[in-house]
Amino acid sequence: MKFAYWVPNVSGGLVVSTIEQRTHWGYEYNRDLARIAENSGFEYALTQVRYAASYGASEQHESTAFSLSLLLATERLKVIAAVHPGLWHPGVLAKWIITADHLSGGRAAVNVVSGWLKQEFVGFGEPWLEHDERYRRTGEFIQALRGLWTEQGFDLRGDFYRFHDATLRPAPVDVPGRAHPEIFFGGNSTVARATAGAHADWYFSNGKDLDGFGEQYHDVTDAAKTAGRAIRFGLNGFMIARDSQAEARETLREIVAKADRPAVDGFRDAVRQAGASTSDKKGMWADSTYEDLVQYNDGFRTGLIGTPEEIAERIIAFKRRGVNLFLLGYLHFQEEVQQFGATVLPLVRELEAEEARTA
Ligand SMILES: Cc1cc2nc3c(=O)[nH]c(=O)nc-3n(C[C@H](O)[C@H](O)[C@H](O)COP(=O)(O)O)c2cc1C
């Protein structure tokens, strides 16, 4: 099992609540956090992309620049920058990431996100495509990235992007076991699952219980098989590890009781542009409750809430269902990332070793 954490590069932390959060969105806090994380067993960090306030995140640092700053401040951490097709040209981004890859010894990665916050596109005077068209564009965008990273004289005649005999020099760093900078994919609707299966290296699921994740695993794996490919799975979860189950539950109760109601309501209105706007109404936030939305990626649903022992068991249960990586959020990032490395992670590794012995 691999672990990633959400970079808190937007204000307000990872929950839309007025509860105390000892987390800061600025550079110095995040630089120190990245160093703590790589020394606490985290292999990846994910920087989110946000151009306009939503879910109370009134201030935001740009994802690619912020990711590069964290790559330069660390030695082993791979940093994944979220990017929007439609706002980035894939050729410019491919070149940008190659440079970041060279500056970091082959640790740059991207999370291609198709967008749900209409105001970000409208505010920049860019067209807001209909839901499934956004994913058709994303498919071409990923094809372009991969082509530019692996081929010389790259050609693409797409509906959204065109390339003619394009060669990027230098190529990305040659890292054993990695064909090119890794391509993660965030999006959960039916068309998102098909697009990820056909094109992405990693599929990110919003927070889910075991069966909810299992359904997505099934659909995405099928789509990948049809395309003759393999894909790996990351699952979001908000972790509350405390000395007792009761204490952890009490923290969750307090987060929700102190929710910033107007911000959660505004977020609920905005996300109707996601999977809920499609004909089968499947996708991210389509069936989220008010409590779910207080963690804006449904992270409470994953149930990483309890003692370190309970959480480690649950991580292994998800591993059996096909999760390869956990993407984790916390209330007090620096403290809890360190605590994860000291208490939860050793238990996960023990359970994994036990599984391997009995297998
Ligand atoms: C783990 C994860 C991270 C995401 N990060 C971002 C982000 O940083 N910025 C963004 O605009 N959307 C982000 N998204 C949202 C997706 O791009 C997409 O809009 C959302 O999943 C809705 O998908 P659907 O329309 O397929 O249901 C993320 C999604 C997931 C699952």
The ligand as an SDF file (V2000), in Angstrom:
LIG
                    3D

 31 33  0  0  0  0  0  0  0  0999 V2000
   -8.8310   12.7540   -5.6970 C   0  0  0  0  0  0  0  0  0  0  0  0
   -9.4660   13.8120   -6.5200 C   0  0  0  0  0  0  0  0  0  0  0  0
   -8.8490   15.0440   -6.6290 C   0  0  0  0  0  0  0  0  0  0  0  0
   -9.4340   16.0700   -7.3600 C   0  0  0  0  0  0  0  0  0  0  0  0
   -8.8070   17.2780   -7.4140 N   0  0  0  0  0  0  0  0  0  0  0  0
   -9.3870   18.3040   -8.0740 C   0  0  0  0  0  0  0  0  0  0  0  0
   -8.7770   19.5790   -8.1110 C   0  0  0  0  0  0  0  0  0  0  0  0
   -7.7070   19.7900   -7.5520 O   0  0  0  0  0  0  0  0  0  0  0  0
   -9.4230   20.5720   -8.7670 N   0  0  0  0  0  0  0  0  0  0  0  0
  -10.6180   20.3650   -9.4070 C   0  0  0  0  0  0  0  0  0  0  0  0
  -11.1460   21.3020   -9.9980 O   0  0  0  0  0  0  0  0  0  0  0  0
  -11.2140   19.1750   -9.3640 N   0  0  0  0  0  0  0  0  0  0  0  0
  -10.6290   18.1420   -8.7390 C   0  0  0  0  0  0  0  0  0  0  0  0
  -11.2410   16.9130   -8.7180 N   0  0  0  0  0  0  0  0  0  0  0  0
  -12.5890   16.8030   -9.3150 C   0  0  0  0  0  0  0  0  0  0  0  0
  -12.6380   16.0950  -10.6540 C   0  0  0  0  0  0  0  0  0  0  0  0
  -11.8800   16.7190  -11.6250 O   0  0  0  0  0  0  0  0  0  0  0  0
  -14.0800   16.0440  -11.1720 C   0  0  0  0  0  0  0  0  0  0  0  0
  -14.5490   17.3110  -11.4830 O   0  0  0  0  0  0  0  0  0  0  0  0
  -14.9740   15.4550  -10.1360 C   0  0  0  0  0  0  0  0  0  0  0  0
  -14.4060   14.2550   -9.7430 O   0  0  0  0  0  0  0  0  0  0  0  0
  -16.3580   15.2050  -10.6790 C   0  0  0  0  0  0  0  0  0  0  0  0
  -16.2920   14.0950  -11.4580 O   0  0  0  0  0  0  0  0  0  0  0  0
  -17.5310   13.5450  -12.2470 P   0  0  0  0  0  0  0  0  0  0  0  0
  -18.0970   14.6970  -13.0220 O   0  0  0  0  0  0  0  0  0  0  0  0
  -16.9020   12.5160  -13.1290 O   0  0  0  0  0  0  0  0  0  0  0  0
  -18.4740   12.9970  -11.2440 O   0  0  0  0  0  0  0  0  0  0  0  0
  -10.6710   15.8590   -8.0180 C   0  0  0  0  0  0  0  0  0  0  0  0
  -11.2790   14.6040   -7.9160 C   0  0  0  0  0  0  0  0  0  0  0  0
  -10.7030   13.5790   -7.1820 C   0  0  0  0  0  0  0  0  0  0  0  0
  -11.3940   12.2690   -7.0950 C   0  0  0  0  0  0  0  0  0  0  0  0
  1  2  1  0
  2  3  1  0
  2 30  2  0
  3  4  2  0
  4  5  1  0
  4 28  1  0
  5  6  2  0
  6  7  1  0
  6 13  1  0
  7  8  2  0
  7  9  1  0
  9 10  1  0
 10 11  2  0
 10 12  1  0
 12 13  2  0
 13 14  1  0
 14 15  1  0
 14 28  1  0
 15 16  1  0
 16 17  1  0
 16 18  1  0
 18 19  1  0
 18 20  1  0
 20 21  1  0
 20 22  1  0
 22 23  1  0
 23 24  1  0
 24 25  2  0
 24 26  1  0
 24 27  1  0
 28 29  2  0
 29 30  1  0
 30 31  1  0
M  END
$$$$
